[in-house]
Amino acid sequence: MTPTLLFALVGIGLFSLGLYALIVHAHLLRKILAINIMGSGVFLILVALAKRTSETTPDPVPHAMVITGIVVAVSATALALSIMLKLNSETGCAELPDDV
Amino acid sequence: MLSNMHFDIILIMLPLIAGMLGFLWPAVARILGIFTTAAGVISVIGLGWQMQLNGTHLHAIGGWGAPLGIDLYADGLSLLMLAMTAIVGFAVSIYSSRYFTHRHDEVRFWPIWLLLLSALNALFLSADIFNLYVTLELMGLGAVTLSALAGGKLAIAGAMRYLLATLLGSMCYLLGVALLYHSFGTVDIATLSARIDSSPAVWAALGLILAGLALKTALFPLHFWLPPAHASAPAPVSAVLSALVVKASFYILLRLWLSVFNNQQTGMGDGVDTLLGILGGTAVLWGSIQALRQTRLKLLIAYSTVAQIGYLFLAFPLAAASGGLAWNAVAYLALSHALAKAAMFLCAGNLLRFGGHDRIADLDRVVQRLPLTAGAFALAGVSIMGLPPSGGFIGKWLLLKASLDQGNWAITTVLILGGLLAAAYIFKVLGHTFIQAPQPHEATAVPARMEWAALLLASSAIILGFMASPILELVNIGDAFTSPGIKL
């Protein structure tokens, strides 16, 4: 098994793990963390697959994509956390109510 | 001079700059918002005029073209989406200038709305799948923030659900982009279209991208997040979310389907189009039945969006044999639904302001007391039901024609049943506007501007019914439907 394939498989593992956690956990902080883990999985796949062109110089384009992706993920996480805090102060618990 | 103006850059940069200025200087945010959206309408007209002269429009940002740089590309399909955004954006801005009763809500609304507008325009002009991801995320963040604006448990919980759904959708989409880039070494749609072939990685990418975008477009059964988010947002925000934001992710899905996935050589589209058609048909029936069961007006309109989104997916199985006809129907349906649905949500906002509630059973003779709003709702309803003469009629007629030509009775039945159910839920609302409620309510005056904005959108949806041939001619600049790929 090449290192590239190993990293890509780990990335897919992280993505699936995050997806599972997003679905089963009720607490919003866990859901937000799960989304972040899914994101890390995707970034790992992007970085790992950048090695495909030649053995010496990896393709820089996916790296640029990962940096953009991280910026997006940080903003999304900040927004998610602030909405979670708002919900917590409205309802007293950081979980999605079942009735809406 | 006018023929060299970069209207595409104006469409992206002007709302971006105005949004940031509005954030720094709240006192001028409202006037900036109205000015920017009016300039947006003029820019789209300018871009359309240039495209009629010169065909499709390609702009390499900073002189760096694809594959290294970022291209802005507009063909007829992009132009249609930009025009839809401009018209709805302008009417919503006029409406919002009187809608907010609390100053702090309005101060938050304008900058985020303008940033959302900038993201939408950038999305419709993007020519590569990674740029589409970035604009999709920008749009999603803006849309979620706006839907949380009303505050309160319902709106915040709706926004949270929406955010989780939209982030999950983006993650799936991004993983699909990673796989496509790995397979073909490019993110440029035109190059992908030329290089695409069938391999396990491409199949995985197809599945991930379709699933992610279907979640964001609220295709049945992934529509669970839409009704709470759209129904609990402020009226102008609901209008923007239902009219524009769900169309944006649908546009990406359609664009990638046309130019990348539905390729004759790979034969990847076979079977997948039938699945999309079945989901679309179920969405039409399920969404309409749910709409009929609602007691609150905004929820009814939100479920109607779920149903109308379904119509857009009915074209996929028909397109294999009817090609351009089915896609023309989709373009027309998307545009007329945007106008009519935005009008409906603005009407709902007027009724909410007027009576202080949106319970359908207590509408209390609004047809006499608020005739413009009731009229706008009825006109928008005509287009949603698909009665002639209206944009909705043309779209559904083209779809019906394609299904009859192919003898596809399943789709024909869904189209007819969907129309009947839509008529049932629209007339349910209209009926109550004539009836006196058991106990009378205090009524608040509704500013004239809010009524006229709704009427403007509703009448545009009707006028679309008379303009089929010039609009379809514009949409087919660049032949996005028949021979996809960048052409100059």
Interface residues (C-beta under 8 A of the other chain):
Chain A: F15 L19 L22 L28 K31 I35 M38 G39 G41 V42 I45 L46 L49 R52 T53 D59 V61 P62 M65 T68 G69 V72 S75 A76 L79 A80 I83 M84 K86 L87 E90 T91 L96 P97 V100
Chain B: F130 V134 E137 G140 L141 V144 T145 A148 G151 G152 K153 L154 I156 A157 G158 A159 M160 R161 L163 L164 L167 L168 M171 L174 L175 V177 A178 Y181 H182 G185 V187 P228 S232
